[in-house]
């Protein structure tokens, strides 16, 4: 992967997390996470994605992206989260990566204070510190990207999520990555239609990889979904959930746009 976007953002994230860890002892954030999780229900996103009476949409709060640039940098995180909740979101994804997505952990905290639906911290997880950090700020799930991590890291990080009672969405883009996700026992697998090397998007990735799913594994289609017909098609193929960000963020009425996708 010579100088791809994924290489670059992962390297930068590792440096940023290393800097944070030098300033804050991991035991401090670990205790904060454990305290928060004492009062939280376990595995809420997994349970939300099991519902069959609706299209389970994970609605994303995202100001910008490396492929599209600024999407909506004038958002009010609290109001957007409330709109998503009113629109029937199964869960809300909050981008916390600062350099390319203009997100922050403060966005996650604001969303948590506003809504009761499950929250996903969407970021490039490269260290267990970030998992405790996510839980401490109210996340119910984190993202683990197979292309960015070794199998040992995936197993270690998955173990941390299970100790905390939060979910891990293990993200894949290829059949080989899906095999790794299956091998480590992922309960929820996110199929990213965007190639994080080239940033090219194709729903054919979801159409292909759904055929390789294991029984009792929940699958989420991520990226490139823009209309109800696409959601309905992928649901008919067996997907349990759909992560949608840009379409909702560009909508003038996110609650109404989401309700149309959900019902």
N, C-alpha and C positions, 0 to 999 in steps of 0.2 A: 504494500500500500504506500507508494512513494508520494508523500506530501499531500494525501487526500484531506478533505475536510474533516473526516472522522479522526485521522491521525492528529491533526492540528488541534482540534477542540479537546481531545482526550489528553494530549500532552499539556495543554494550558490548564485543564481542570486539575490534573495531578499536581502541577506546581501551585495552583491556588489553594488546594486542599492542604498540601504540605505546609504552606505558609500559615494557614488557619490553625493547623494542629500544633504549630510551634507556639502559638499564642494562647491556646485553650487546651487544657488536659482532656483527653478523650473520656476519662472517668467522669468528668463534670457533665458533659453532654449526654453520656450514657445514663447517668442517674436522672437527668431531666427527662430523657426519653422514657425511661421506665416509670417515672412518676406520672407522666401524661398517659401512658398506656394502661395504668391501673384503672382509669376511669373510662376507657374506650372499649368498644365492642371489637372482638377480633374478626379479621378477614371479611370486612364489610363489602369490599369491592367484589370479591369472589361470590358472595351471596347475591349482590345486586345483579351480577352478570348471569345468574342462573334463572332469572325471571323470564318467562315466555309470553307474557301478556302485553309486551311492548317491544319496540326496538331499543335495546340498551345502548344509549349514547353516552360516551365519555366526552363531555364538552370541554374544550380547551381554552384557557386564558393565555393568549400569546400576543405580545406586542409586535414582534418581528421574527423573521427567520432568515437564515443565510441564503436561501434560494429566492425569496420574494422581497427581501429587505423589510422596510417598515410596513406593517399590516394595519396596525391601529395603535398608535402610541399615546392616544388621548384617553385611554380607557380608565374607568373607575373600577378597580378590582372588586370592591364590595358590591357595587350595583350590578356588575357583570355576573358575579357569582349568584346573586339573588335572582337575576333574570334566568340564569341557567336552571336554578332550582325550581322556579315557577314554570319553566318550560318542560320540566319532567326529566332532567338529566339523571341518568343512573349514577353518575359520578362526575367529578370535575377534575380536570388535569390543569395543574398550574406550572407553567414554565418558570424555573428558577435560575437558569443559566444566564449570566449577566452580559457576556460579550457579544453573542450572536443573536440572542433572543430577548435581550433587555429585561430579563426577569430578576427576581430576588426572593429570598426567603421571607422577606416582609410581605410580599404578595401572598405567599402561602398562609402566613399568620392572619392576614386580613380576611382571606377567603374562609379560613377556619372559624373566625369569630362571627362570620355572617351567615353561614349555612350549616345544615346538619347532614347533607349528603356526603358520601365518602370522597376523600381527596387523594389524588395521585400527585406526588412530587415528580415532575418531569424534568430530568436532568441527566447528565452523564455520570453515572455512579462509578467511581473508581476506587473508593475506599470505604471501609465500614463506618468511618466517622460520619459520612454523609447520610447513612441509613439512620443512625441515632439522631442526627441533626434533623432529618425529615420528620421522624416520629416526635421529636421534641417540639416541632412547630406545627403539629397537628395532622401530619399526613397519615393516611390509612394504607398507602401503597407507594412503592418506589419502582423505578425502571432499571432493569439490568439488560444491557445491550450485548448480545453474544459476540458480535464483531469487535467489541472494544475490550473484552475481558478474556482471561484464560479460564479454562474449565475449573481449575482450582479456585480462582477468585469467585466464579459463579457459585460454586458449592458453598464457599465460606460466607458469601453475602446472603445466599438463600437461607442458610442456617440462622443468620442474625435476624432476618425478617420473621422467621418462624418463632424465634425466641420472643420477639416483641409482639407477635400476633398481628403483624401487618402483612399485606400481600406484596408479592413481587410479580410485575409483568415482565416476562423474559422476552426480549424483542429479537426477532429474526428477520432475515431477508432472503435466505437461500435454503435449499433442502438440507445442505450440510449443517447449517446453523440450527435448523429445526431438529435435526437428529441430536445435536448437542443439548438443546433445550429439553427434549424428551429424555435423554440419558440422565440428566441431573434431576429429573422428577419435577419439572416446572408444572405448577397447577394452572397458571394463566400464561398463555403465549400471545404476544403481540406480533402480528405479521405486518412489517413496515413495507408499504408499497414504494417507499422512497429508498433508493440505493444511497446509503450514507457516504459512499465513495464518490459517486458521480452526481448525486442529488436528482437523478432522473426518477420519474414517478410512473408506475404502471399498475393498474388494478389486476393485471394478469398474474402478478406475484401472488396475490391472495387467491385468485382462481386456481392456481397451480398447487400452492402449499396446503390448502385445506384438505386435499386428497391424502395427505400424509399424517393427519392428526391422529393422536392416540385417544382411545376411549377415556372419558372422564376428564379430559383436558379442555379447558375453556379457551377459545380463540377470539382475539380481537383484531379487526382490520384497521390499520392505521395509515393515514396520509392519502390524499388524492380523492377523498370522497366529497362530492359536492351536491348531490341531489338524492331525493327519496328513492328513485329507481335503482340507483347503485346500492344503497343500503338494503333494499328489498332483495336484490339479486344475491348479494353476498350472504344475507341471512338465509335465503333459500338453499345456499350451498353448505350451510352449517355454522356460520360465524355466530358467536354469542354476544358480541359487542362491537362497537364502532367508535373509534376516536376521531373526532372532528373538531378542527380548530379554525382554520382560515375562513371557511364559509360562514361560520357563525360570527367571527370577529369582524368581518366586512359587512355583516347584516346591520341594517339600521334598527332592527327589532329582534335581538337574539332570542328572546323568549318565544316569540311567534315562530321564528325560523326553526328553533329546536323542537317546538311542539309539533310542527309539521313532519319532522323526521321521526319523532318518537311514536306518534299515535298509529 
